[in-house]
Amino acid sequence: MDVLQEKGLKPLRVILGFSLLSTTLHYAHNVIRAADYPQIPGISVPVAQVVVAFGWVLFTAFGWLGYRAYERGSYPRALAFLLVYSLSGLASAGHFLVGVPRIPAFWFATIFTDSAAALALWVFVTWAWSVLNRVTSRDQVSTQH
């Protein structure tokens, strides 16, 4: 079994599980209580609800595709999908670009847990990419001649 499967699959499952739980809670609250979040001028609450729901489904599909590709050993594809999926967590922090949400503390915390999950995924992708592209001294070619 290669290093990425042996050492990476379990942490990836934990990160994706945490991210899925956090984004599901946050995005669901964002859809149900959309009026409690700062609004973007010109976008009605019903339109925002549809965009948020569609965004969660789209991002989650990328996460699932990334996980499946990782399991199959298609690492470059998997890492690309996982980076796209990480945007679901970073998008949550976008609330602060238009104002501070006036929501209960638990739901407010999900903005930060989404971001933490995204950052954890970035750390994982960086580690996996470095393992994937590790060059050993045996692989190096001298340019001295």
Disulfide bonds with the S-S distance in Angstrom:
none
